């Protein structure tokens, strides 16, 4: 029987957390073979408790091969037609056997209305780079959110005849959530110290981001300030819109991304 006929994906359950954490740890620890700077993985990668939390906030699927759990997939949402492949992992024992490819195909089939998928992967990980590009993903930018390495940011438009319609800056309104928008940084203020509502010291800078429809203030906090410069084209994924003294502001949410486009 072909691998395509043996692979399934189904929603993960709490009872699967221990085995999923074990497989996830094996998968990410094997990254040492493809350039990882050290052992380890993303937060919670080896924790059953974290797997249960992920199941509450993400669409979490287990990958089955002949009814045996051999991996997992986590999907986040950046809007009705835009999903984020937060994580996919396969037991190293079953890598390069078509399991991950078939699981991805089944994932696309499960989201027929989604027109844009995005994901990130470390620059040093040549294994995932080749895997995602084989699936049809194209690198569009860099995610600088990890202090130890740059992340390649990929996207896949599912149907080129009906591309994902990204919001224009002129369409942004106070209160919007799950915003994905692109623009060019035309101005950036000097950083200034502020304090949070809890009294924590923070640093903030305002950048002007524009497209052919208008400009908006992009609020940059702490390390984000150093990620971008005037002249950069950027994308905010999973952002939200607020206003301050009547001025519309674009913000990167806690689970959002600020991508420097290439």
N, C-alpha and C positions, 0 to 999 in steps of 0.2 A: 504494500500500500504506500502511495506517495505521501511525502511529508504534508503536502497541502491538505490531504484528506484526514490527517491525524491530529492537526493542530486546531484548537478551539480557544476562544477567550470568553470568560464569564465573569460577572461581578465578584470581586473578592469579598470574603466574609471574615468576621472576627476570628473564627476558628482557623483561618489560613495564616494568621499573622506570624506565628513562629516560623513556619517553613518559608514564608516569603522573606522574612528578615534574614534567614540563613542563606537563601539563594542570593539575595541582594548583596549581602556581605561578600560572598564568593565572587560574584560578578565584578563588583567595584574593586575588590582587592586584586583581582587579576589585571587591573589597569596598570599595575607596575610593569607588566610586560610590554606595554605600548606607550610608555613615556611618562607615566604619572610621577610627580616629584617625590611621592612618598605613599605609604599605605593609608587607607581610609577612603571615605566617600562623602557624599552630601549629608547634611544633618539628618540623623535618625535612620541612616541606611541600614544599620545592623540592629535596630531596636524593634521588637515586636509591638511595644506600646506605641511607637511612632507610626508603625504600619496601620494600627487601628485608628490613630488620629487622621492619617492621610485618607482613610476610607470615609471619614466623616466630611472632609472638605473637598475632596477630589473624586472624580470618577476613577475608581481603582479596579483594574481587571487582573485576574490571574490568567497566565498562559498555560494551557494544558496540552500535553502531548500524550496521546493514548490515556487520558484521564489522570496523568501524573502532572503535578504542578512543577513547571520548569522555568517560570519567570513571571514578571509582572509589568503592567503598564499603568501609568498615572496620567490623567488628563485634567487640565485646568481650563477655565473658561475666560476668554477676554471679550466676550460678546456672543450674540446669538449665532453668528456665522463665522466666528473666529475662535478656534480652540488651540490650546498650548499643550504640546506633548512634553509634560514635565519630566517624565522618566520612563525609560523602558530598559529592562534588564532580563538577561537569559542566563541560566546556569552555564558556566564555561564548558561543561561537559557536552552541551548541545549547541554550542556556537558553530557558525559556518555550516550549518546543516539545513538552513532555510526556515528555521523556526521563527526567528525574529521578523523575517520578511513576510511570512504568511500571517503572523499575528498582526503586523501593521496593516496588511491588506484587509483583514477582518475588521480592524478598527475603523478604517475609512468607510467600509460598508455600513458600520453601525452609526455613522454620523452623516447621512446623505445630504443634509442641508448645510453642512459646513463648507465654506468656500476657501477658507484660509487656515492653514496649520503653521504654527511656528514652534521653534525649539532652540535650545542652546546646548553647546557641548564644549569642553575645554579645548583650547588651541592645540595642546600637546597630544590629544587623543586621536591618532590617525585611524584607529579602528572604527570609532563612531563616525568620523568624518566620511570615510569611504562608504559606510553603511547608509548614512542618511542621504548622501548624494546618489547612491544607487536607488534609493526610494523616490528620487525626484526632487529632493530639497536643494535649494540654491542659497548660498551664503549671501546675506544682504547687509550684514554689519557686525559690530563687535559689542559684546556685553561685558562691561568692565566692573560688574558688581562684586566679583570675587577679588580680594586683595592679593591673592597669590598667583593668579594667571588670568589671561584674557579668555573670554568665551566667544566662540564663533556663534553668530545668530543666523539661523536658517529659516526659510519659509518655503511652503509649497502651496501654490494656487491650484486647487483641485480641477478647475475647468477653465482653460485659457479663453474660451469663448464667452464666459461670464465671470470676469475677474472680480475679486473682492473690492467693494467700493469703500475705500477708507474715508473717514470724515475729513472735511476741510476745516482749516482753522477758523474761517469765517462762520462756520456752523456751530461752534462750541457755545454752550449755554450753561449758566450756573446750575449746579446740581447734577450734571451728567456723570454717569459712572461707566466703567468698562470701556473707556475711550482708547482708541488707537488712532494716532494722528502723526503726521510727519511735517517737518519744516526745517528751515535753515536758521541757524543762530546768527543774528545780526548785531546784537549788543549783549554785554554781560557786565553786571555791576561788580564792584569790589566786594569781597566777602565781609560780613559784619557779624559780630557776636550777638547772640540772643539767648534767652533762657526759655525752656519749655514750661508748660503749666505746672510740672512737678519740680521746677527749679533746676533742671539739668542744663549744663552749658551746651549750646549748639552754635553752628555757623551756618549762615544762609546767604544766598546770592540770587538775584533775579536775572534771568536771561530773556531777551526778546527773541521769539521764534516766529517766523513768518512763512507764508506761502502766497500763492497768487490771489488768495481771497482775504488776507488780513494778517494781523499779528496778535500774539498773546504772550503774556508773561509766564515763563516756565520757572517754577520755584525749585531751586537746587539746594539740597541740604548736605552739610558735612562733606564726605568724600565725593559726592556727586559733582561738587563744584570743580574738581580737578579733572573730571572725565571729558569735559567738552570745552571747546574754544570757539570764539567768533569765526564764522566761516564753515563750521561743521554742519552737516545735515544730520538730523537726529530723528528717531522715532520714539514715541512714548507708547508703550503697550500696557493695557490695564491701568490707565490713568483716570483721574477724576477732575472735575472742573469746580472751582469755588470762586468766590469774589471777596475782595478786600477793599473797603472804602469805595465800592462801586466799580472796581476794576476786575475784569475776568482774569483768573489765574489757572494755569494748567499744573497739575501735580502728579507725581509718580506715586501710585498707591503702595501700600506695604507689600503687596504681592506683584507689583508692577515692574516693568523694566524700562530703563533708559538706554536705548541702543544708538551707537554712533554708526551711521550708515556709511557704506563704502561706495 
